[in-house]
């Protein structure tokens, strides 16, 4: 029997979401058989994926079977993981592009970088991983910041006038102005897009490895924001930003502009969805603009 955690079920709403969850047991059985696997522990879950610890019957090696829906973000995950080939990231063993199902090496799910007490040390771990990941040659077929950024500018221009808070509106207008300064030079490196402390696990073959990329080809400055927001500490924003920029050898002004673009991106999504802007993200923008 394939156990699907209630917390994962709750994240899938609507007809399509319920259909995805209902199909998970059959999909799991299909790939257990196809790739010669057997279950090796209780089910786990990520933000939107069912993760099953497994053993490969052929050699007894440990792995995890990741079952997820396919969208613009998850479609690129196996492409990026093949490019990294385990250098700074979890190693991909098998992939089915049609369903988004992945077989990955098993890392230590009990040791997250998020549990490291020293957030400065954790920030440097993220920075060093980003330096390795962005050094890889980006493969063809991935989303590109050169396409995303101009559309973000257009959506911001449409969304910001309706935002009721004038101070927040001015702050986001400054973020949009920063984006406009760099939108013509979007960069060409392979980005993780979502590398924060909870997306880094310990491993037997390396101290820390990145998981769950949402890959994008663009400027490495666009990859700094998650580690500024995760385990947010207003007093550490500038230190984290400077430390990561130093490790990656980034131009400060460009990295600042692309980080402000990430704040703008999240804000536009929130405004379009009728939600309330997050104070922590706004504070990141205030500090980088000050």
HUSULUR-V324898 format. One line per field, one symbol per residue. phi: phi as a letter, one per 40 degrees, with the letter a starting at -180 (. if undefined). psi: psi as a letter, one per 30 degrees, with the letter a starting at -180 (. if undefined). A space follows every 10 residues. Layout:
# HUSULUR-V324898
phi->???
psi->???
This chain:
# HUSULUR-V324898
phi->.ccbddccdc cbbgcccccc ccccdccccc ccccbgbbca iccbabcabc bbcbbcdcbg ccabbbbacb acccccdccc ccccfgcgbd ccbaabccbg cbbbcccccc bccccccccc cccccdcccd cccccccccc gcdbcccccc ccdccccccc dccccccccc ccccccccdc cbdcbcgabc bcgbcbccbb bcaccadabc bfcbcabacd ccccddcccc fdadcbdccc ccccccccgc cccccccccc ccdcdcccdc cccgcbcccc cccdcdcccc
psi->kjkjkeeeef fjlleeeeee eefeeeeeee feeeghlkkh llkllaegkk kkklkjeefg lkakjjkllk afefefefee eeeehfjflk kkelkjeefg kkklkkajff ikfffkejfe eeeeeeeeee eeeffkkkll gllkffeeee eeeeeeeeee ffkfjeeeee eeeeeeeeef ffffiflhlj kefhjaefgk lllefkekkk lhlilkkakf ffgfeefeek hkjeffeeee eeeeeeefhk keeeeeeeee eeeeeeeeee eefgakkkee eeeeeeeff.
